[in-house]
Amino acid sequence: MKSTRQCSRTTCDRPAAATLTYVYADSTVVVGQLAAQAEPHSYDLCAQHAERFSAPRGWDVVHIHQEFVDSGPSPDDLDALARAVREAGRPRVPAAPPAPPLASEPRRGHLRVVSGDA
């Protein structure tokens, strides 16, 4: 299921469409397609902020993907959500209790009664 991550920019509530990563060793900023998972040293940006991004002075910017489009939920996402809602709404059927041990079988527990004579 696709993530519903939001833009990392303060006060922006639009959905993320791109991921920005700093490559400090090369003084480069890479702006590319939205990463599959949120990474701790990357920033998710909406389409508007990804297109308008400017790097610090002296840094290079590499745009890997030029069209940042928020595709919204896919039919698979909606189907998975509908299944999850149906599953959560089903009444819970209690499991049948385990059958009691037969009288001929000795009960085996981890505790035993020890007489005071021993």
Residue, then its C-alpha position, 0 to 999 in steps of 0.5 A: m500500500k502506498s504511503t500517505r507521507q506529507c511534505s517535510r516543509t513546515t506548515c505544508d500539508r500536501p502529500a509527498a511526491a519527491t524525496l530530497t537527499y543531501v550528499y555532503a561529500d559531493s556538495t550535491v542535493v538529489v531530488g528524485q521520486l518519492a522513496a518507498q520508505a521514509e529515511p532518517h536523512s532524507y526529506d519528503l517534499c510535495a510536488q510544488h516544493a520539489e520543483r521550487f527547491s534551491a540548494p545552498r550556495g556552492w552546491d549542485v542540484v540533481h533532479i532525477h525525476q522532473e514530473f513530480v505528480d501526486s497520483g493519489p491512492s491507487p485502486d489497489d490501495l483502495d481495495a486493501l483499505a476496504r478489505a481491512v475495514r471489512e475485516a475489522g468490522r467482522p464479529r469476533v467468534p470466540a475460539a472453542p475452548p480446549a478439550p479437558p484431559l481424559a480421566s485416564e491421563p494423569r495431569r502433568g503440571h509444573l507443580r507437585v504436592v509434596s508430603g511433609d514426611a519426605 
